[in-house]
């Protein structure tokens, strides 16, 4: 028999049932003997053992709890054991591990350290989050929040960094020690005079307009407020279709910010792109189609499924292998079994050069391709001839058709040569603009105007501008 006892936070928290278990003659093991309530147990059971020695031999929080649970389970093979943890068993991971692995187990839950911290800070709410300071890590808790086990300055520093990252340095909080709470700003968490096992940090549910840090739920909430009957008239009037173009514009602005290598712009534009996705989720929720949680669930599921070399049994050795697995899983996910289905799935709204390259790349996977760039270049010559013939005919529709064929053929040459044709064309266009401006500057410096010069003279100036660039 294993009995797991939550000792609570104060001496008087120990229940009569727990006392009976402690005095039953079973072996008593304390997770730690460094708390006031543990001292009360030692007075009742002088032979009680502690597991404090395990703390120094553990690399991290997970290792610590595994070793604590293992020590208790080992002792249980020799006879009845009473395992005591401070606070409630719901506060303690090692206690939960023991309970999960023993069939014959009895539990005295005990008073929660989190509840005691909330009560001391006078923060009351049905929806509360509580975590040990040792388990805070990368968890993103919601408010109101109690972080207990802030038992030393080092841990307090870790808690401060994480909570300030989530909620902002100046956010109002309470530092709890024993049953007393002191109001602080979060950045002061590691500036207190004393720390012990009773210390905790409590953060209340800060009003939206007083926050300096937000999460995705806040973004969705703001959009819902804007869409409410008494919200913003412009936001209320929008539909999926009316803001369709905004997504394209914001995506381009994000790319432009990346090209500028300006982190502040990248940050701003990434937020705008994210906001567009959230806006569509809110619009869909109003129609009963899906909501933001569905969107996040879908993209996470997709990432896991397509990265089967990380989350599954596939094996790859390089980026090319990873991309191959991604493409195969993507086709399986979309139920694409033919080349036609794959090629037709390339979005119509992509820029023309990008779409042409994607279509040709997908067709190539089914064997429909040129041998190399040189062979593709022969097609360019053929299409150029057909374009010139169409020009001679004077048929505008035929000219447009043949011009498209020529451009598509040129994209194939670039693709097989290893170029990103969309990027290449963008850079060439920018290069032409730069040289055009430099050409005009040279002409103006000579007291002339571009429109007054012959084609040969313009090309001469252009050549000079090109030479100056080198």
N, C-alpha and C positions, 0 to 999 in steps of 0.2 A: 504494500500500500504506500502510495506517495500522497502526501498532503501538501498542497501549495497554499501558503498564507500570505495575504497582503497585509503588511503591518500598519498601513496608514502613515500619517505624517507626525502624529503626536502620541505620547504614551497612552493617553486615554482612548485612542482609536482602536486599540486591540480588543477584538470582540471576545465574548465569553467562549464561543465555539473555538476560536483560534487558541485561546488560553488552554482549553481542554486538550486540544491536539498537541500543544507544546509540552504538556505535562503527562502525555500518554505513555512515555517511555521510549518513543521512537527517537531515532537519531535526528537532531536538530541542526540544520545547516543554514547559515545566514549568507545571503549574497554578499553583504558587506557588514562589518561591525562598526562602521564609522558614523552611524546616524544615531540621534537620541532615542528613537524607538527601538533600535537594535540593542542599545544598552539595557532597555527594559526587558528584552528577551533574555539577555545574559544573566540578569538578576533572577529571572524565573528558572532558567536552565543554564547553570554554570558551565556545563560541559558542551554547550553549543559551539559548533565549529563555524569559521568564516571562510569565505573564498576570496578574501582580499588579495591573496598571493597570485591569483590568476590575472589580475589587472595588469601588473607589470610585465607579464609574459605574453600579452596579446597585442598584435599589430594594429588592430582597428576594432571598431564597434562590433562588426559581424563576427570576427574571430573571438572576441571576448564572450559574446553570448553563446556561441557554439561550445566554447570550453566550459562555461558555467553550467550549461545544460548537461554536458557530457559528465561532469564531475558528480552532479546530482543523480543522474541515471546509473552511473557506476556504483554509487553508494546504495541505491535502491535494490541492487542485486543481492546485497548482503542482509537486507532487512528493511523494516518500515522507516521512512524518511519524512521529515517535515522540512520543506524548503521555504524559507522566509525572504521576502523581498520588501523593500520599503515602498510605500504608496500602495496602489492597487495592482493586482496581477495584470490588469489591462494596461498598466503603465510599463510593464517589464517584458522585454522580448525573451529573455532566458526563461522566465516563468511560463510564458506561452509555449515555448519550445518543449519544455518538460511535459506540460499538459497534453500537447499534441502527440507525444510519443509513448505515453503510459496509458494502459487500459484501466487499471484499478487506481483511480485518482479522485481525490476530494479537494474542493477549492473553497477557501474563505477569501472572497474578493478583496476586502479592505477598502479604506478610504483613499480616493484618488489624489495624487499630488496635483494633477491638473485641476480637479475640482476645488481643491484647497487654494490654489493660486488664483483661479477665477473669483472665488469668494472673497479673498483678501483684497483683490483689486476692484471688487464690486462691479464686475463685468458679467452680465447675465444674458444669455441667449440660448435658444434651442439648438441653433446650428453653430457648433463650436469645433475648433480643431485643437488637438493637443499632441505634442511630440516631445520626446526626450531630446535634449540638446545634442546628445551623441548620435541621434538618428536624423538630424535636420538635413544635413548633406545637401543634395540637389532637389529635395522635395519642394514642391510649390504649394504651401498650405494656404488656406483661405482664412479670412478673419470672421469673428474674433479668434485669437490664437493664444495658447499658453505653451511656452517652451520651458520645461522643467529640467532638473539635473544640471543647472548652471552652477556647478560646484567649485569652480576655480577661475582665476583670471584668464587663463589660456582658453578655456571653453567659452567663457563670456566673450572673448575677442572673436572667436569663430561665429558665435551666435550673432554678434553685432554686425559682422560683415555680411552675413547671409540675409538678415532681416532688413538691413539698410538697403541692400541690393534690391530686395523685393518691394519694400514699402517706403523707402526714403529716409535720409538721415534724421530729419526733424520730426518724424512721426511721433506722436505722443504715445507713451507706453507706461507700464508700471513695473518696477523692480520689486519682486516679492522675496522676503526673507522671513522664515517662520510664518507667522500669521499677520505680518505687517507689510503694507504695500507703499511704495514711494513713487511718485510720478516723475518720470524722466523723459528725455528724448532718446530715440533708439541709439544715437551715436554715443550715448553715455553708458551703455550697457556694461562695458568693461572698465568703467571708471568708478566703481563702487568700492567702499572700504573693505568689506568682508564678503567672502563667499563660502557657502557650505552646501550640504546635500539638500537643504530646504529651499534653495534659491531658484527663482523662476522669473521669466519675463512674460508679461501679458500685454497683448496689443488688442485694443478694441476695434470695433467695426467702423473705420474712419469714413465719414461722409464723402461722397463722390467728389464734390467741389473742393474739398480740403486735401485731397490726395495729390501727391507729387509723382507717384509711381503707379502704373496701371498694368492690368493683364488683359488677355484676350476677352475674358468675360466682361470686363469693363467696357471694352470697345463695342461689343454687341449690345450691352445695356445702353450706352450713349446713343447708338443708332436707333434703338427702339424708342428712346425718349424723343429723338428727332422725328420719328415717324408717328408718334402719338397724336391724337386729335388736337392737342394744344401745343404740338411741336412746331418744327420749322416748315413753313408753307412749301418751300422748294423741295426739301427732302420728302415730304409727304406726297408730292406730285410724281415722284420718280417711279419707274418700272425697270424690269430687266433690260428692256429694249432701249429705254431713254438714256441709261448710263452705260450701254454697251461699248460705245466708243471711248468712254473714260478709261476703261481698263487698258485699252491699247495705248492710249496717250500716257498713262501712268507707267506702263511697262517700258515704253521708250524713254521716258524721263529717268527711270531707274537705270537703264543702260547708259544713258548720257552721264549720269552721276558717277557710275563706275568708271567710265572713260576719263572723267575729270580727276579721278583719284582723290576726291574730296569726301572724307568720311562723314562729315556733317550732312552733305547732300545725299550720300548713299543711305544714311540713316533715315532722313526725311522721306525719300522716295520709296524706300522699302515699306515704310509705314503707310504710304498712300496706296501702294499695291495691296497690302494686307487689308486695308480698309475697304477696298473695292470688293475683295472676296467676302468680307464680313457683311457688306451691304447686300450682296446677292443672297447670302444665307438668310438674312433678316427678311428680305422680300419673299423668299421661298417659304419661310416659316409662316408668314402671313397667309399664304395660299394653302398651307397644310401639306406642302410638298416635302420639305426637309428642313433641318435647322443647322446651326453652327456645329453642334455636337456630331451630327451626321457627317458634315464636311470633314471635321478633324478625324473622325473614326475611319472614313473612307480613305483619306490620304495616308494615315498611319498603316492601315491594312495593306494598302498598295505598296508602300515602301517595304514592308516586311515580306510580302509575297514576291516582289520583284528582286529583292536581295536574298535569294535563296542560297547564295554562296556565303552569306553571313548568318542568316537565321534558319537555314535549311541544310540539306545534305550535299548541295553542289560544291565543287571545288574549282577555284580559279587561281592563276598565278600572276596575272597582270591586269591592267586596266582594260585591255582589249577583251580578255576573257570575261571580265565582269560585265562589260557592255553587251557581249553576246548572250550571257545569261539573262540580263535585263530584257533584251529584245525578245528572246524566246518566251520568257514569262509574260511579257506584255501581250504578245500575240495570243497566248493561252488564256490570259485574263479576259481579253476582248472577244474570245471565241473566233479568232481569225484563222481560217484553215486554207485559204487560197491567196495567191498573189494579188488578185483583184481586190479582195477585201482589205488587204494591207495597204495597197497603193491608194485606194479610194478613201482611206481613213485620214490621209494628210489634210489638215484643215485648209479650207478655201481662203481664210482671211490672212494667212501668212504672207509676208512680202514675196513678190513673184520669184526672185532669185532663190530665196530660201526654200520656197515650196517646190520649185523645179528640182533643186538639189536633193531634197528629201524624197520626192517621188522617184527620181532616178536611182537613188541609193536603195530604196526598198525594192524596186524592180530588179536591181542587180542581184539581190539575194535569191532570186528565182532564175538566175542565169541570163537575164535579159540585159546585156551590157556589152561594151566595147572591150577589146583585149587590153588596151592601155590608152594613155592620153594621146599618143601619136595617131592611133587608129581613129579615135574620136575627132581629132583635128581634121581628118579627111572629110568627115561629115560636115564640119564647119565650112570647108571650101565648097562643098556641094550646095549647102543651104544659102551661102552667099551668092552663088551663081543664080539660084532660083529667085532670090530676093531682087537682084538686079534685073532679071527678066521680067518680074512682076512690075517693077518700076517703069520699065520700057513700055509695058502694056498700058500703064496708066490706070490700073484697076486698084482703087484704094483698099478694098476688102482683101484682095489677094496680096497686096503689099503688107498689110497688117499681119496676115497669116504667116507669110514667109519671114517677116521680121521676127515674129515669135519663135518660129522654128530655128532661126539663126541663133537667137539668144539662148534657147534651150540647149542647142548643140554646144554653144560656148560654155554653158554651165557644166556640161558633161566633161569637157576638156579640163576645166578647173578642178572638178571633183576628183577625176582620176589622177590629176597631178598632186592631189592632197590639199587643195585650197578650200577654205570656207568662202564660197562665192559671194554670199551676202556681205561678209566682212570685207572681202577683197574689193567688191564694187564700191562699198562705202568709203574705203580708204582711197581708192582711185578718184572718186568724185571729190573728196576732200582735197586730195593732192591737186586736182585740176583747179579747184577754187583758189587754192593758195598760189598756184603759178599764174592764174589769170589775174589775180590782184597784184602780184609782183610785176607782171607784164604791163598792166595799166599804169603802175607807179613809175616804171621806166619811161613809158611814153609821155606821161604828164610832166616828168622831170625834164624831158627834152622840149617841152612847150607844145606838144602835139595832142591830138585827140584820137582815140582808137577808131572811131567811125570814119575818120578822114583818111585812114591808111589802107593800102592795098592788102590783099591776103598775104602776099610774099613778105611785105614789111611787117605785118602782124606776126607771122611765123618767125621772122628774124628776132623780133623783140622777145617772143616766147622762148626762143632758144637761149637768149641771153639770161632770161629769168631762171631758166632751168639750170644753166651753168652756174649762176650765182648761188643757187640752192645747194649745190655740191660743195 
